[in-house]
Amino acid sequence: MSPIYIALVGLGKMGEAILRHIRKVKDAKLAVAVEIDLTKGKKVLENSGAKFSIARSVEDALRIIERGEVALTDDASLVAQVEEVDVIIDATGNILSGARLAWEAILRRKNIVMLNAETDATIGPILSRLADSAGVIYTGDIGDEPGTIMHYLYKPLTAMGMEVIVAGKGKNNPLNPHATPDDLREESARRGLNPRILTSFVDGTKTMVEMTILSNATGLLPDIRGMHGPTAELSELIKIFRLRSEGGILNSYGVVDYVIGIAPGVFAIARSDDEVINSNLEYLRVGKRPNFLFYRPYHLPGAETILSAIYSVRYREAIIRSSGYYSETVAVAKRDLRPGDKLDGVGGFTVYGAIERREIARGEGLLPIGLAEGCILRRSKAADDVITFDDVEVPQSLLYNLWNMQQKMQW
């Protein structure tokens, strides 16, 4: 069996972990590594023990791969043009570059693993459709919460004939929607994270983005804008995630949500209308009818990512991808904003994200946070106001064009 040739874009914290796992897998081989900071890229590859050379062109990359080395480049546009590459892993977190990379990969019929959750939440539905048309696999990461929930909980439960009525994740940080990179600079340095990445965790945007991906994969919806996000222990989830009429917090079932207090785990609550199934689950000590809690106490981004690549090539299977277009993560003002202010997008100083049902987001003309960076405000917005397309001038980009195409498709 020939090895899977992988192109890895982004050698940050996650990218470095992915690289190390690739080198441990016998039937996988890193062919191309992309890092805009070549000095950093060289250091990461040297520390891993990988042999590499710098590639300035597709021809360079081909010669380097033929020698059995890794082709290191700062040009992400090369990877989709390298014939040997079977699958591309986007570990950048940059929304605009993620859109370009996915577009080029699909055009050149390359499988792509999208760790770039922000891009996936913004244009994942259309990228999934385009990948289908091209006959390639577009997939999220099995190690990130949406993929973990989908692969280990949602798919098995629904395949067994259960109805999943709530699915979600534990949030790692206390919620502070007004947090900025300046507030978190010291903690970011201690944890070895980019301050904007940590800010997106703390202000809740990352959670909203992840649950948007899960929603678009499953059809589960946010119960309210931004979800409920209770603070709770695992033993309390069944009681809390019930309908209001049953003493819980939900207006309806069939929802995504998050919990502060069970991180880094993920969960699904499922039920059956078959009393024999319910009796057997009780016998197996899963819980008490009517609703049963299923929980995985961890998720492993960077570690399990190699499995996503293997599944895409060996089994032609996406771990998680949009089955429709159900939700969006919309932009909300992080502070009072004035006309002329420029929005800085995910993990910045001006906006945070909140998940909303797509029909509501589009009905109210709400701006997706994935399109927010670079937008210029036309009018004042108070802190915690949602931002609409009428409020801003949106810069043109491939990302924006793909998002607009997404609106015109039948879902």
C-alpha positions as CSV (number, residue, x, y, z in Angstrom):
1,M,0.0,0.0,0.0
2,S,1.5,3.3,-1.1
3,P,1.7,6.0,1.7
4,I,-0.7,8.9,1.9
5,Y,1.1,12.1,0.8
6,I,0.1,15.1,3.0
7,A,0.5,18.8,2.6
8,L,0.4,20.6,6.0
9,V,-0.4,24.4,5.9
10,G,0.5,26.2,9.1
11,L,3.2,25.1,11.6
12,G,1.9,26.7,14.7
13,K,1.0,24.9,17.9
14,M,-1.5,22.6,16.2
15,G,0.5,22.2,13.0
16,E,3.6,21.1,14.9
17,A,1.7,18.5,16.8
18,I,0.2,17.2,13.5
19,L,3.6,17.1,12.0
20,R,4.9,14.9,14.8
21,H,2.0,12.5,14.4
22,I,2.5,12.2,10.7
23,R,6.1,11.2,11.2
24,K,5.0,8.4,13.5
25,V,2.5,6.9,11.1
26,K,3.9,4.3,8.7
27,D,1.6,4.8,5.8
28,A,1.6,8.6,5.8
29,K,4.3,10.9,4.6
30,L,4.6,14.7,4.9
31,A,5.3,15.9,1.3
32,V,4.8,19.7,1.7
33,A,4.9,22.0,4.7
34,V,3.8,25.6,4.4
35,E,4.7,28.3,6.9
36,I,4.7,32.0,6.1
37,D,7.6,32.5,8.6
38,L,10.3,30.3,7.0
39,T,12.6,30.7,9.9
40,K,9.9,29.3,12.2
41,G,9.1,26.5,9.7
42,K,12.8,25.5,9.5
43,K,13.0,25.3,13.3
44,V,9.9,23.2,13.6
45,L,11.1,20.7,10.9
46,E,14.6,20.6,12.3
47,N,13.3,19.9,15.8
48,S,11.2,17.0,14.4
49,G,14.2,15.4,12.7
50,A,12.6,15.8,9.3
51,K,14.8,16.3,6.2
52,F,13.7,19.2,4.2
53,S,14.6,21.7,1.5
54,I,13.1,25.1,0.5
55,A,10.7,25.0,-2.4
56,R,10.2,28.2,-4.4
57,S,8.2,26.6,-7.2
58,V,6.1,23.5,-8.0
59,E,9.1,22.1,-9.8
60,D,11.2,22.6,-6.7
61,A,8.7,20.8,-4.6
62,L,8.5,17.8,-7.0
63,R,12.2,17.4,-7.0
64,I,12.4,17.6,-3.2
65,I,9.6,15.1,-2.7
66,E,11.3,12.7,-5.1
67,R,14.4,12.8,-2.9
68,G,12.3,11.7,0.0
69,E,12.4,15.1,1.7
70,V,9.8,17.6,2.9
71,A,9.3,20.6,0.6
72,L,9.1,23.7,2.9
73,T,7.5,26.8,1.4
74,D,5.9,30.1,2.4
75,D,3.6,29.9,-0.6
76,A,0.3,28.1,0.2
77,S,-0.8,28.4,-3.5
78,L,1.9,25.7,-4.4
79,V,0.3,22.8,-2.4
80,A,-2.7,22.2,-4.6
81,Q,-0.5,22.1,-7.7
82,V,1.8,19.3,-6.4
83,E,0.5,16.2,-8.1
84,E,1.8,13.8,-5.4
85,V,-0.3,15.4,-2.6
86,D,-3.3,13.3,-1.7
87,V,-4.7,15.5,1.1
88,I,-4.2,19.0,2.3
89,I,-4.5,19.9,6.0
90,D,-5.3,23.6,6.8
91,A,-4.0,24.4,10.3
92,T,-3.8,28.1,9.8
93,G,-6.9,29.6,11.4
94,N,-6.8,32.5,8.8
95,I,-10.2,32.8,7.3
96,L,-9.2,34.5,4.0
97,S,-6.3,32.1,3.3
98,G,-8.5,29.2,4.3
99,A,-11.0,30.1,1.7
100,R,-8.4,30.4,-1.0
101,L,-6.7,27.2,0.0
102,A,-10.0,25.2,0.0
103,W,-11.1,26.7,-3.3
104,E,-7.8,25.8,-5.0
105,A,-7.7,22.4,-3.4
106,I,-11.2,21.6,-4.7
107,L,-10.5,23.0,-8.2
108,R,-7.5,20.7,-8.5
109,R,-9.3,17.8,-7.0
110,K,-7.4,17.5,-3.7
111,N,-8.9,16.2,-0.5
112,I,-8.8,18.8,2.3
113,V,-9.0,18.6,6.1
114,M,-10.2,21.9,7.5
115,L,-8.9,22.6,11.0
116,N,-9.7,26.2,10.1
117,A,-13.0,26.3,11.9
118,E,-13.6,29.9,11.3
119,T,-13.6,29.4,7.5
120,D,-15.6,26.2,7.8
121,A,-18.3,28.0,9.8
122,T,-18.5,30.8,7.2
123,I,-18.5,28.9,3.9
124,G,-18.5,25.2,4.9
125,P,-21.9,24.5,3.3
126,I,-20.8,25.7,-0.2
127,L,-17.3,24.1,0.1
128,S,-19.0,20.8,0.9
129,R,-21.2,21.1,-2.1
130,L,-18.3,22.0,-4.4
131,A,-16.2,19.2,-3.1
132,D,-19.0,16.7,-3.9
133,S,-19.2,18.1,-7.4
134,A,-15.4,17.7,-7.8
135,G,-15.4,14.2,-6.4
136,V,-13.1,15.0,-3.4
137,I,-13.5,14.9,0.3
138,Y,-13.9,18.1,2.3
139,T,-13.9,17.4,6.0
140,G,-13.5,18.9,9.5
141,D,-11.1,17.5,12.0
142,I,-12.0,14.4,14.1
143,G,-10.0,15.9,17.0
144,D,-11.9,19.2,17.3
145,E,-15.1,19.3,19.2
146,P,-17.6,19.2,16.3
147,G,-15.7,16.3,14.6
148,T,-15.4,14.5,18.0
149,I,-19.1,14.8,18.6
150,M,-20.1,13.8,15.1
151,H,-17.8,10.8,14.9
152,Y,-17.9,9.4,18.4
153,L,-21.4,10.3,19.5
154,Y,-23.9,11.7,16.9
155,K,-23.2,9.2,14.0
156,P,-23.1,6.1,16.2
157,L,-26.2,7.1,18.2
158,T,-28.3,7.9,15.1
159,A,-27.0,4.8,13.4
160,M,-28.4,2.8,16.3
161,G,-31.8,4.4,15.8
162,M,-31.6,6.9,18.7
163,E,-32.8,10.5,18.4
164,V,-30.1,13.0,19.4
165,I,-32.0,15.9,21.1
166,V,-29.0,17.9,22.4
167,A,-25.3,17.9,21.5
168,G,-22.5,20.1,22.6
169,K,-19.2,20.7,24.2
170,G,-17.5,21.9,27.4
171,K,-16.1,25.4,27.2
172,N,-12.5,25.6,28.5
173,N,-12.5,29.2,29.7
174,P,-15.0,31.3,31.7
175,L,-17.1,33.4,29.3
176,N,-16.1,37.1,28.9
177,P,-17.5,38.4,25.5
178,H,-15.7,41.7,25.9
179,A,-12.2,40.2,26.4
180,T,-9.5,41.6,24.1
181,P,-6.0,40.5,23.2
182,D,-4.5,43.1,25.5
183,D,-6.4,41.6,28.5
184,L,-5.0,38.2,27.7
185,R,-1.5,38.9,26.5
186,E,0.3,37.6,29.6
187,E,-1.8,34.4,29.8
188,S,-1.2,33.9,26.0
189,A,2.5,34.1,26.5
190,R,2.4,31.5,29.4
191,R,0.3,29.1,27.3
192,G,2.3,29.6,24.1
193,L,-0.8,30.9,22.2
194,N,-1.4,33.8,19.9
195,P,-3.3,36.4,21.9
196,R,-6.1,36.6,19.3
197,I,-6.6,32.8,19.4
198,L,-6.9,32.8,23.2
199,T,-9.3,35.8,22.9
200,S,-11.5,33.9,20.6
201,F,-11.7,31.2,23.2
202,V,-12.5,33.5,26.1
203,D,-15.0,35.8,24.4
204,G,-16.9,32.7,23.2
205,T,-16.5,33.1,19.5
206,K,-14.7,29.8,19.1
207,T,-17.5,27.9,20.8
208,M,-20.0,29.6,18.6
209,V,-18.1,28.8,15.5
210,E,-17.7,25.2,16.5
211,M,-21.3,24.7,17.3
212,T,-22.2,26.4,14.0
213,I,-20.2,23.7,12.2
214,L,-22.0,21.0,14.2
215,S,-25.4,22.5,13.5
216,N,-24.7,22.6,9.7
217,A,-23.6,19.0,9.8
218,T,-26.6,17.7,11.8
219,G,-29.5,20.1,11.5
220,L,-29.5,20.7,15.2
221,L,-30.1,24.4,15.9
222,P,-29.3,26.9,18.6
223,D,-32.2,27.2,21.0
224,I,-31.6,30.9,21.5
225,R,-29.0,33.3,20.0
226,G,-25.7,32.5,21.5
227,M,-27.0,29.3,23.1
228,H,-27.6,29.0,26.9
229,G,-24.1,27.9,28.1
230,P,-25.0,26.9,31.7
231,T,-22.4,26.3,34.3
232,A,-22.9,22.7,35.4
233,E,-21.4,19.4,36.4
234,L,-21.9,16.3,34.1
235,S,-24.4,14.8,36.5
236,E,-26.7,17.9,36.0
237,L,-26.9,17.9,32.2
238,I,-29.9,15.6,31.8
239,K,-31.9,17.8,34.3
240,I,-30.8,21.1,32.8
241,F,-31.2,20.3,29.1
242,R,-34.9,19.6,29.3
243,L,-37.8,21.6,28.1
244,R,-39.0,24.5,30.2
245,S,-42.3,22.6,30.7
246,E,-40.2,19.8,32.1
247,G,-38.2,22.0,34.5
248,G,-35.3,22.6,32.2
249,I,-33.9,25.6,30.2
250,L,-34.9,24.7,26.6
251,N,-37.6,26.0,24.4
252,S,-37.3,23.0,22.1
253,Y,-35.3,19.9,21.5
254,G,-33.0,19.3,18.6
255,V,-30.4,21.8,19.7
256,V,-26.7,22.5,20.0
257,D,-25.3,24.1,23.2
258,Y,-22.3,24.3,25.5
259,V,-21.5,23.9,29.2
260,I,-19.0,25.6,31.4
261,G,-17.7,23.0,33.8
262,I,-17.2,19.8,31.7
263,A,-14.3,20.8,29.5
264,P,-12.5,19.3,27.6
265,G,-15.3,16.8,27.1
266,V,-18.2,16.7,24.6
267,F,-21.7,15.3,25.1
268,A,-24.9,14.2,23.4
269,I,-28.3,13.6,24.9
270,A,-30.4,11.0,23.1
271,R,-33.7,9.2,23.4
272,S,-35.8,6.4,21.9
273,D,-39.5,5.8,21.6
274,D,-38.9,2.1,22.0
275,E,-39.4,0.9,25.6
276,V,-37.3,-2.3,25.1
277,I,-34.4,-0.1,23.9
278,N,-34.9,2.2,27.0
279,S,-35.1,-0.8,29.3
280,N,-31.9,-2.2,27.9
281,L,-30.0,1.2,28.2
282,E,-31.1,1.3,31.9
283,Y,-29.9,-2.2,32.4
284,L,-26.6,-1.1,30.9
285,R,-26.5,1.7,33.4
286,V,-26.4,4.4,30.8
287,G,-29.1,6.4,32.8
288,K,-32.8,6.6,33.4
289,R,-35.4,7.1,30.7
290,P,-36.6,9.1,28.8
291,N,-33.3,10.9,28.0
292,F,-29.8,9.4,28.1
293,L,-26.5,11.2,28.4
294,F,-23.5,10.1,26.4
295,Y,-20.1,11.7,27.1
296,R,-16.6,11.6,25.8
297,P,-14.2,13.2,28.4
298,Y,-11.7,14.6,25.9
299,H,-11.1,15.8,22.3
300,L,-7.7,15.7,20.7
301,P,-7.0,18.4,18.1
302,G,-3.6,18.0,16.5
303,A,-3.3,14.5,17.8
304,E,-6.3,12.8,16.0
305,T,-6.1,15.1,12.9
306,I,-4.0,12.5,11.1
307,L,-7.1,10.2,11.3
308,S,-9.1,12.7,9.4
309,A,-6.5,12.7,6.6
310,I,-6.5,8.9,6.5
311,Y,-10.3,8.6,6.4
312,S,-10.4,11.1,3.5
313,V,-8.0,9.2,1.4
314,R,-8.3,5.5,2.4
315,Y,-12.1,5.4,3.1
316,R,-13.3,8.4,1.0
317,E,-15.1,9.5,4.1
318,A,-15.6,12.9,5.7
319,I,-15.5,13.0,9.5
320,I,-17.8,16.0,9.6
321,R,-19.1,18.3,6.8
322,S,-22.1,20.4,6.2
323,S,-25.3,18.5,5.3
324,G,-27.1,21.7,4.9
325,Y,-27.0,25.4,5.9
326,Y,-28.8,25.8,9.2
327,S,-26.8,28.2,11.4
328,E,-24.4,31.1,11.2
329,T,-22.0,32.8,13.6
330,V,-22.9,36.5,13.5
331,A,-20.9,39.5,14.6
332,V,-21.7,41.4,17.8
333,A,-20.1,44.7,19.0
334,K,-17.6,44.1,21.7
335,R,-17.6,47.8,22.7
336,D,-19.3,51.0,21.6
337,L,-18.3,51.5,17.9
338,R,-18.4,54.7,15.8
339,P,-18.8,55.4,12.1
340,G,-15.5,54.9,10.4
341,D,-14.3,52.2,12.8
342,K,-12.7,49.2,11.1
343,L,-13.8,45.8,12.4
344,D,-10.9,43.4,13.2
345,G,-12.8,40.1,13.2
346,V,-12.3,36.9,15.3
347,G,-10.3,37.3,18.4
348,G,-9.9,41.1,18.1
349,F,-10.9,44.3,19.9
350,T,-14.2,45.1,18.1
351,V,-16.5,42.1,17.7
352,Y,-17.3,38.7,19.1
353,G,-19.4,35.9,17.6
354,A,-22.9,34.5,18.5
355,I,-24.5,31.5,16.8
356,E,-27.9,32.2,15.3
357,R,-30.3,30.2,13.1
358,R,-29.6,30.9,9.5
359,E,-33.2,31.9,8.7
360,I,-33.1,34.5,11.4
361,A,-29.6,35.7,10.5
362,R,-30.6,36.1,6.9
363,G,-34.0,37.6,7.7
364,E,-32.4,40.3,9.8
365,G,-29.4,40.8,7.5
366,L,-26.9,39.9,10.2
367,L,-23.1,40.1,9.3
368,P,-21.3,36.8,9.8
369,I,-18.2,37.3,11.9
370,G,-16.2,35.4,9.3
371,L,-16.8,38.4,6.9
372,A,-16.2,41.1,9.6
373,E,-12.5,41.7,9.4
374,G,-11.8,44.8,7.4
375,C,-15.4,46.0,7.3
376,I,-15.9,49.8,7.9
377,L,-18.8,50.9,10.0
378,R,-21.3,53.3,8.5
379,R,-23.2,54.0,11.7
380,S,-22.7,53.8,15.5
381,K,-23.2,50.5,17.3
382,A,-23.5,50.1,21.1
383,A,-21.7,47.3,22.9
384,D,-23.5,44.0,22.5
385,D,-25.5,45.1,19.5
386,V,-25.6,42.7,16.5
387,I,-24.1,44.1,13.4
388,T,-25.9,44.0,10.1
389,F,-24.8,44.3,6.5
390,D,-26.5,47.7,6.4
391,D,-24.2,48.9,9.2
392,V,-20.9,48.2,7.2
393,E,-19.0,48.3,4.0
394,V,-17.7,44.8,3.3
395,P,-14.4,44.4,1.5
396,Q,-14.5,42.3,-1.7
397,S,-12.7,38.9,-1.5
398,L,-13.0,35.3,-2.6
399,L,-14.4,34.5,0.8
400,Y,-17.2,37.1,0.4
401,N,-17.9,35.9,-3.2
402,L,-18.2,32.3,-2.0
403,W,-20.5,33.3,0.9
404,N,-22.7,35.2,-1.6
405,M,-22.8,32.1,-3.8
406,Q,-23.8,30.1,-0.7
407,Q,-26.9,32.3,-0.3
408,K,-28.1,31.7,-3.8
409,M,-28.0,27.9,-3.5
410,Q,-31.0,25.7,-2.6
411,W,-30.7,24.2,0.8
